[in-house]
Amino acid sequence: MANRPRLARWSMSKHQWLALIGGISLFIWGLSGMAHIAMVLFGPQQAEFMPPMRAVDMSAAQPVETVLAKAGIAKATAVRVVVGKDANLLQVTQTPMAARRYFELGTGAELAGYDARQAEFIARHYLKDTRPVAEIVHQTAFDADYPWVNRLLPVWRVRFAGGDRLTAYVHTETGSLAAVNNVTKTRMQTVFRWLHSWEWVPPQLDWLRVVVITLMVGSLAALAVTGILLLVAIRRGKRLPGSKGWHRAMGYVLALPLLMFSISGIIHLVQSAFERPTSQMRMSPPVNVADARYPIERDWAEVAAGLEVASLSLVEAPDGRPLYRLGLAQSRDAMPKGEHDHSAHQGHTMPMGDAAIRNARFDGISPTGPALYVDAATGRPWPQGDRALAKALGRRFSGAPDSAITSMEVVTRFGPDYDFRNKRLPVWRIDYGAPVNATLFVDTTTGVLADRTENWQKPERYIFSFIHKWNFLFPIGRVGLNVVVGVFVILLLGFMAGIGLVLDRRRRRTRT
């Protein structure tokens, strides 16, 4: 108790000394953080959550081997049946960054340049927009409007006519809406990049950016700590009148959130400086599709008897042979109920409000269920199944034996470990011990490494997710979470930064 006055004097002197730089910092990162919240709450949203779905029926299709051979395709990175505007089509990805090729199932005829039309169809499916397309561009690199956090390349940039410049970024291989922008969101993104992450700093001065931001945001953490010490050291029987009273009263509520935002922000900044900002997605080497000699279309009635096949693709078995992968439609009983009971895959669309659409986009749910495999050379069933193929993909992308695996599970929803930016569901999560010490997420549908997280990266990701973005509030939904965070940021700006800077200005006037 005897040290309380000394602690109060020390805390007050440091708190007042930090007030100016801390208050300015809080305005900079608070306002730019509000821009990000506004993008989520008020930015353009997809009107449809589930991808286009149509049951696969190969009974009247041309032999896949014949179609590919006539097109001169002996190897391909991905071969799959996809939903087109009017009918299912055979989609072929020869190299990861090339535009995809399409063939009619019934005739085997190639649809020249169809990837752009497929992108437009997918964009209209998700956005329900009927306006003419003003521009459609094949994009093979990330840029300011479509940054690397979106993970997927190549995409088609589909801009609709109109002053709002509504733009969809479509990844045709997965049939997903990778991102959606308009004029308002683009402006808010610019504010966020310039004020929150300081992307205007030249790459050669990135070290200076990290140092300056760390010092400025560090002043916020120091303000929070000295403010907490003042609350502990100085006890008052009643609230002071005026701005001092409000500033102190709100300190009890806002000191901890300020400390959470600032400390987690510094940790994220420093770790990001050591990480290479790039997508971890990798596609498998080309499959030898010339070996897919089994005419699955001839025996389709027998192969698919009693099944609702939602997808069909050619993948590579662990021993290198081609396999037909039949993805089965997710059963209604397996779908979560309530707010996320989306039933588009059953042939109808569940009515959804804006809040439900936003939650669906960020939470995600897998539209397909389990998978069956058929040897594409012999037509025999391949009984090892999805788990064995996932292990093979893990060996390919990690370079480690199966003995290094510590656990495996199917991921059917997005979450902190595997978030909505990856777009692919379902995937297999494979946790590795030494020598890999990482978690891989692999998509068995086309043999893709969807994401990879090193063990040393995981603490920061959880800190940033739960302490900075407040994802511990996930039970109240994405919209509710952002509203709560936004309210706290506004209170911080008003009662801590605003009143704090006013008090600092009065103090400086008194001293002069």
Beta strands, then each sheet from edge to edge (+ up, - down):
strand 1: 75-76
strand 2: 78-83
strand 3: 88-93
strand 4: 101-104
strand 5: 133-139
strand 6: 155-160
strand 7: 167-171
strand 8: 176-181
strand 9: 282-283
strand 10: 287-288
strand 11: 309-316
strand 12: 322-329
strand 13: 368-375
strand 14: 405-411
strand 15: 427-432
strand 16: 438-443
strand 17: 448-454
sheet 1: 1+ 10-
sheet 2: 4+ 3- 2+ 11- 12+ 13-
sheet 3: 5+ 6- 7+ 8-
sheet 4: 9+ 17- 16+ 15- 14+
end
